[in-house]
Amino acid sequence: MASHRLIIAIDGPSGAGKGTVARTIAERLTYRHVDTGAMYRAVAWLASLRGLDLQDGLAIADLAASASIEVNGAVAIDGHDVTHAIRTPEIDRAAAIVARHAAVRAVLVERQRAFGEVGGVVMEGRDIGSVVFPRADVKVYLDATPEERARRRAVDTARQAVRADTELATVADALAARDTSDRTRAVSPLTRVDDAIYIDTTGLAIEDVVERVMDVVRNAMGRVEQSRVQSPES
């Protein structure tokens, strides 16, 4: 009997380490990695390319519904490889606007559920454990101090137009603005659900964070297998 393939939800604010941890966990388990934030960024990028009003939620939702979006390492939308193009301060701001629209979130949440409904997925974002997969097998909330998150973002070589010598105060201000937007939006705000394992990644090596998450995953796998043994007819 094949092992049950888990749905693993990793949430948290920008700069908490979600991306690196989620990718590493997915590689170890040979699961699919889905960066849901990249989906909102890709939609924002395409909307900007086409000159759409980012405040027009229905127009952006129509765009999101009709666009072809691929997120599995590289990110592409309607045939455009936007893996690097969506990692800019401009797209940071545009994605924050797009993500506040209920109609856009409804479209992308449906797609995210389709990506993960059969399990075998590590999905990262801000509302995975609360909205996308509230019954996920594993829920983890990663966090770090504002100072640590700003430092990481300032030296993130995957982000264009953000250099290692960028003033931390500037980066910190941008992160604070995004945090406020994420936590105060009316639909699917960033929140830590009660059954999520909380990990403060401040000062921790990425390997240590990964091991902590893997411990949670292994425990979940053990619970699932025990349940299957006790209920073999399922």
N, C-alpha and C positions, 0 to 999 in steps of 0.2 A: 504494500500500500504506500503510495507516494506521500511524502511529508507535506503537511499543510503549509502553503506559502503565505507568509504574513503580509499584512498591510501595516507599514511602519510610518507613523506621522511625526515629523519633526518641525516644530514651530519655534518662533522667537523673532526678535527684532533684527534689523540690519546690523551686521558686524558681530553677531553672536557666535558665528562659526557654523551655521546651518549647512551651507553649501559644501564645504570641505568634508564635514562629518557625514552628511547624507551620501555624497559620492563615494566615500571610502566604505561606508557600511554596505552600500549597494554592490560595490565591487567584491567585497568579501563574500557576500551571500549570492552573487550572480543574480541580483534582482535588478529591476528597472529603476532608474533614478529619475524622478520628475521634479523639476524646479518650477513650482507654480508661479513664483514671482516673475520668472522669465517669460511666462505666457502673457502676463499683463504688460510687461515691458515690450514684448514683440508687437502686441496690439497697439500700444501707444506709438511705437516707432512707425508702424504702417499708417496709422491715422495721421501722424505728422507728415509723412511722406505725401499723402494724398490731400493734405491741406484741410482736414476735417477739424471742426471745432471740438476740442477735447472736453468741453463742458456739455456737449450734446450727447447725453447718455444713450439715447435710442439709436442715434447714428453710429456710435462706437460699438454698441451691442450688435447691430446689423453687420458691421464689419467683422467683428469677432466670430459671429455665427457662420459667415461665408468663407472666412479665411482658412487656408490649410496651415496648421501649426504643428511643428515637430519639436519636441523637447526630450532629448535623450543624449546628454553630453553637449552636442552642438544644438543650436537653436535656429530654426528656419520658419519663415512665414511667407506663404504664397511664392515659394521658390527662392526667396532671398535669405542667404545665410547672414543672420544678424547676431551671431554669437558674441562678437565684440562690439558691434555698433550699439547694442542696447545697454552697454555698461558705461554710460556717461552721465554727468550731472544733469544734463538736459533731459535725458530719458528718465532719470530718477524722478524728476519733478513731474514729467508727463505721466509716468506710470502711477504716481500717487493720485493724480487727478482721475485717471481712468479707473483705478481700483475702487473709487468711492461710489461709482454708479451701480446701483442694484441690478440693472438690466445686464450690464457687462458681467458682473459677478455670476449671475444666474447662468449665462452662456458658458463661461469658463469652468464653473464648478461642475456642470454637467459633463464637460469633456474630461475633467480631472477624475471624476468618478468612473468614467468609462476606462481611463488609463489603468485604474487600480482595482477594478471590481473583481478580478480573478485572483488578486493577491500577487505576491512576488514583487512588491513595489516599495520603495523608500521615497516618500513624498514630502517635500519641504515647503514651508510657506508661513502664513500667519493665521490661517483659519482651518488647517487640515484636521486637527483633533477636535475642533469645536463644531465645524460645519461640513467640511467635505467628507470626512470619515469619522463621525462621532463614535463609531464602534470599532475603531482601528484596534488591531491586536496589541500594538505598542504605541504609546504616546509619550513624546519627549519634548520638553520645553527648554531650549538653550537660551542663556542670557549672559550678560557681562556688564561691567560698569560702563557708563557712557564714555569715560576716558579711554578704556580699553577698546571699545568698539570704534571710536574715532581713530585711534592709532592704527588699528588693523585696516580700516578703510583707506587711510591716507597712504599706506604702503602696498595696497592691493594692486599688483602688476596687471591683473586682468581688466582693470578699469582704465579706459582712455581718459585723458585730460585730468587725471588725478596722479600727481607725482609724489615721490617719497618725501619731498621737501615742502609739500603743501602744508600751510599752517593748520595745526590741529584744531584751532578755534573755528576756522572756516568749515572744516569737515564736521566738527561736533555740532555746529549750528544747523547744518544740513540734515544730520541724523536726527537731531531733536525735532526739527520740523516734520520729518517723515514719521517719527514716533507718534507725534501728536496727531497727524493725519490718520495713521493706522489705528490708533486707539480710540479716536473719537468719531470715526465714520459710522453712519447709521446701520450699515449692513456689514455683517461679518467682521467686527473690529478685532484687532489683535488682542488676544486674551489668553491667559493660562488656565486651562480647564483643571478641575479638581483632581482628575485621575491621571494627569500627565506627570511624568518624572521630571523634576526640576534639576537642572545642572547649571551652575554658575561656572562659566569657562574662563573667567578672569584668572590670568596667570598660569593656566594649565596648558601643557603641550597638547597638540592636536591628537597625538597617539593616546594620551591619557583620557581625553574626552571620548574618543572612539571606543576605547576599552570599556568605559563606563556604560556607554550605550549598548555595546555588544553584550554586556552582562544582563542588561534589561531584556534584550532580544532573546538571549539563550533561556532566560527564565520563562519568557512567554512561550517559546517553542516547547519547553518542558511541560508547561501547563496544558498546551494544546494537545500534545501527544498523550498525556495522561488522560485527558478527557476523551480522546478517540479510543483509547484502550478500554475505558470504562463504558463507552457507548459504541461498540463495534458496528452496530447496525446503521449508524450515521455515516 
